[in-house]
Amino acid sequence: VGWQGVALNHVVIGRKLDSNKDLAKNSIPIISLENSDEFVSPLRLNSKRNTFSIFKRLTYQIDTPQQFQSFSTSSALSKSYDVVAVQPTSLQTFKLCCQSTLIDIICFDLTGKIAFPLKPAIVKQAIANGTYLEITYSTILKQDIRKYMIASADLIVQRAYKKNIVITSGARTPMELRGPYDVCNLGTLFGLDFASCKKSVSTNLESMLLLNETRKTCSGVLSLNTEKSQWLYPSKEKVPVIKSIDEKQTKPKKRSRETQ
């Protein structure tokens, strides 16, 4: 259907994380689609890549600050996943999640109204930490809760000012999957323009995966391009030549013309 990968979701609700039960299994190999009978033809990619990536995702529903504390202390467990998502259920836990730098995605229950207010200052802090806000489009396919889903998604887009939004399927069956451009059309119902919709299903997801990989390997990365750096002087201005004191002293002075 046009996607380059899928995330297999492991959901934990109503209990603390257990390193024995919730630790991700060995890494799933990237499967080639060229000569594989395991995937049907609609999964073939229209790009230079001939592989379909399968990622591991952890979604942890946080009800109390104690559960958030157990999550923040289990760094080894969270590092075993490619995507770490949390679903807070109160304003207190939502604030703690926005302050954390260990979270990739904050997701919400879109089957009804969001149970706590989304304060812009708290959402802005999550965006500054590189955390993304998730909207699952499979909820809109259910007619009885469609109006709640659209209203909640529009509220998330407004509070985030269209930044750091990712749109995922949340699908449980293949019939709930849609193509990227169909998802972009659905995103316009949430208050996103088409350019922001394309980012939410492409570059934002790639940036999120890259940031998660950076958290596992190092604390930070600095990239410097010496060809484009203009730290001292702009390219249009000439760099002034600083003359030494000896040159100024040894340089002969011009004689003034004698007046008659």
N, C-alpha and C positions, 0 to 999 in steps of 0.2 A: 504493500500500500504506500510505499514511498519513504519509509523510515529506515534509518541506518542502525538502529539498535533498540533494545528493550531492557527494562529494569524489572527483575523478579523481586517482588515486594514481600518482606518478612515483617508481619505486624505483631506488635506486643501491646496488649491492653490490660490494664487493671493489676499489674504486678511489677516488681522491680526486675531489672535486667539480670539475667543469669548467664555467666560466662560459659557454662556447659551447654545450656539449651539454645542460647541466642547467638553464639559465636558462628560467624559465617563459615561455610564449608570451604574446601579448597577452591581455588579460582577456576571459574568456568572457562574453558578454552573458546577462542573465537572460531566460529564455524564458517568455513568457506561455502559460498552458495553456488560455485561454478559446477561442481560435480556431486552435489548432495541431494539425496532423495528425501531428507528429513523436512525440507522446506518446500512449499509450493511456489509456483512462479510469481505470484503477486508480491512476494517478499524480495524479489530481485531488485537491486538498487540501480537507479539511473544516475550513476556517478562513477568516478574512477575507482572507488573502493569496491572490491568484490567480496567483502566480508560483512557479516551481520553480527554486531557486538551484543553480548548479553552481560548486563551489569547486575550487581547485587545491591539491593536497597533495604534499609532498615527504617521502619516507621514505628515510632514509639509514642503512644498516647500518654501524655503527662497530666495527671490529675492533681497532684500535690507537690509542694516544694521538695519533699523527701524523695519523690521519684526523680525529680530533676537532679537532685544531688547524687543519686546512684548512677544516673546517666552521665553526669559530668566527670565522675571518678572512674568510669569504665572506659578509658581512652583506648585500651587495647582491643576491646570489643567493637567499638565504633570504627576503628581503623581497618577492621576486617571487611568492611562494606565499602562499596564504591559511592553510594549515596546515603546520607544520614538525614532522615526527616523526622520531625516531631509534630505532634498535634496537641497543642495546649487546650485545656477546657475551661480556664478561668483567666481573669485579667492578671493575677499574680504570676501564674505559670507562663503566660504569654510574655510578660515583661522580662522574666528570667531567660526565656528562649531568645528574645531579641538582643539581650546583652551578651549572649554566649557567642564565641567564635568557633565552636566545634560543630555547628549545625549548618547543613546545606540548604534545607527546605523547611519552611513552616507551612503546614497544611491545615485546612479547616474542614469542619463538618458542614457541607453545603446542602444537606437534606432539609435544613430549616434555617432559621435566623441564627446568626453568630451570637453565642451566649455572652459575649463581653464586648465592650466598645474598643474599636481600633483607633487608638489615639495616634495622631500623626507624628508626634515626637518620638513615641516608642517605635513605630514602624520605620522612621528615618534612621534610628540607631541600628536596626536590623539590616537595613540596606547598606549602611556604612561598614558593617562587619562582613559584608559579602553574602548575606543570607537572602534566599529567594523565597517569594510567596507563591504558593501553588494553587492553581484552579484546575479541577478535574471536570472534563466536559461530559463524561458518561452520565453524570447526574441529570443533565439537561434532557436526556432521552426519555426520562420518566415524567410523564405528563402531570401527575398529581403533585410533584414537588418542583416543577420547572420554574415557577414564579419566584420561589424562595432562592433557588440556585442563582438565577439571573440577578436578583437584588443583592445577594451576598457577594457575588463575583464583582459586580459593579462597585460595591463599597470597597472591596480590596484594591481595585484598580485606582480608585480615587484617593485612598489613603497613601498608596505607594507612589502616586503621581506617575503611573505607567512605567515605573522602574522596577527592575528585578522581578518580573512576572514570568512564571513558567506555566504553560498549559500542558497537562498530561491527561492520559485517558482515564486512569483508574478503572480500567475495564476488567471484568471477570470472565467475559465470554468473547469470542472473536467477533460476534455481531455488534459489539459496542465500539469497535475500532473504526476510526475514520482517517482519511488521508490528511497530509499536512495542509493543503489548501482548503479543505473542508473545515479543518480546525481553525484556520485563519478567518474564515467566514463566520464561524461561531464566535470567535473572539471579538468581532465588532459588536456583538450583542452585549458584551461586558464593558463597553466604553473604550476599547482599544482601537487605534487606527490600524490600517493594514500593515504598515511598517513595523509597528510595535508587536503585532501578532506574529509576524515572521521571525522577529527576534525571540519571542517567547517559545517558539518551537524549534529553534535552530541555535543561534549564537549564544543565547542565555544558557541553554543546556550544556553546550560545550564549555563555556566559561565556568559553570558550576562544577563539572567533572574535573576540569583542570585545577580549580581551587582546592577540591578535595584531595587530589593527588599531591598538591603542594603541601597541604597540611601533614600528609603522611611522611614526606621525605625531608622537608626542611622548614625552618621557621619563616624564611622570607627569601625573595629573589630580587636582585637589582639588575636591570637590563640597561646598558649604556650604548648608544649609537654615536660613535665619535664623529661620523661624517655629518650628522645633522645637528650635533650639539652646538649651540651658540651661547655659551655661558658668559664669555667675556665681552665680546663685541658682536653686533649684528654683521651679517655678511656684506651689507652695502657700505658700511663705514670702514675707513682705513684704520689699521692698528697703529697707534702713535709710536714713534721711535723715541726711546728714552736714551738720551745722551749722557755719557759719564761726565764727572766733574773735570777730569783731566782734559777731555776734548774741548770743553768750554773755555778752560784756562789757556790752552795752547793755541786756540784759534786766533789768528791775527785780527786785530781790530781795523776797521776801515778808517782811513785818514779823512778828516773833514776838509773840504775845499777852502782854500784861503780866499778871503774876500779882498778885493783890491781897495 
